[in-house]
């Protein structure tokens, strides 16, 4: 079992507040989703990005946690999964 954190923030390139979850004047909720696999985490992240019409400057979520609540990786805006310890891994 895995959990993924789905979050968005304003994009300063569009004069939005990067410390807020308002995108194009609409509040994007911070959500946790439980998934059975990393692939499902990737699919859930991509669906969240699509549904809320997020750009790469709005994507702040994607942190993936295991059943012990340890972050083990994250899903980037393009849907790629980055495992903890990999070159581009970001601790969220």
N, C-alpha and C positions, 0 to 999 in steps of 0.2 A: 504494500500500500504506500502511496505517495500523496503528498499535498502540495499544491502549487498556489502561490500568492499572486493574484492578478491586481495590478495597480496601474494608474495613469497619473500624469501630472501635466500642468500647462506647459506649453512650449514657448520659451522666451523669444524665439524667432518670430512668433506670431503675437507678440506683446501679451502673452498669457503668463500667469504666475506659476513658476516651476515648483512652488511649495504648496500648491493647491491641486485638487483633483478635478478642476473645471477645464473642460476641453471644448472649444467652440461654443462657450456659454452653457454647456451641459455638464452636470455633475456625473462623473464616472465612478461607480461604487468600487470600494476596495473589497475584493472577494477571495475567499479560500475555497478551493475545489479539491475533492478527494479523487484520486485516479488509481487505476490498477497497474499502470505501466508508465514508463518515461514517454513512450510514443503517445499515450493518451494525454499526458501533461502538455506535450507539444501541440496536439490538436486543440485542446482546451484553450491554450494561450492564443493560438492563431484565430480561433473563433471569437474570443474576447476582443482581440484587436480589430477584427472585421466588423463585429456588431457595433462597436463604439467608434468606428471610423478613426482609429488612432494612427498617427504618423510615428515615425521612429523617434522623434523628439518628445512624444507623449508617453512612450512605453517606459514604465518604471517597475513593472512587475516581473514575474517569471521565476522567482526563487522557488526551488523544488526542495522539499523536505522529506526525509524518510519517516518510518513509523516511530522513531525515537526522537523526533522533532529536531534532528540535525540537518542543516542545509547541506545537500550533497551535490548541488549544481543549480543551473538556472537555464531558462529558455530565453534566448534573445529575440529581438523584434522579427528576425527573419525565420524564426521557428527552430533554429539550431539549438541543440542541447549541449551545454558546456559543463562537463564533469568537474567537480572540485579537484584542484591540482593541475588542470589543463592550462595551457598558455594564456587564454583569455578569460579565465574564470573570474567572476566578480562576486565578492561576498556582499550579500544584501542585508 
